[in-house]
Amino acid sequence: MVTKYLLTIFALAISGSLGDSCQNPKVEAAYFTSLDATVVTQIAYITEFTLKCDNPLPENYALYAEVEGKPLTAARIGENKYQVSWTEEPSKARSGVHEIHVMDEEGWASLRRARRSDPAAAVAPLLAIQLQHPGSK
């Protein structure tokens, strides 16, 4: 009897956590980068995106991002709207495409677990956004 009760609670907990994942994610993104390196001490990279899922997401749906191995938090700026930003020194900033891997809490936890045994491990992101930086002058 106790076992049946515990299994029911466990099944509900798992189904509840799976329901919070974004199903069939679609994203619309816009980005901005600093172009004039003569007056700034840091080059800013900013992308804002709207996430649409087939299922409703909780209001506090947290997202995380990684760019070239650098962990970042996706700030929630509105309903289903997020922003990821970071800065670099002009001497280290490179032109070209910067791939932003966005993960939910489950994906982020999986990445951290995988990296404990292999620092170069990769986990499939929830979505990827490409930010094109033309270079700074």
Secondary structure, 3 states (H helix, E strand, C coil): CHHHHHHHHHHHHHHHHHHCCCCCCEEEEEEEECCCCCCCCCEEEEEEEEEECCCCCCCCCCEEEEECCEEEEEEEEECCEEEEEEEECCCCCCCEEEEEEEEEHHHHHHHHHHHHHCCCCCCCCCEEEEEEECCCC
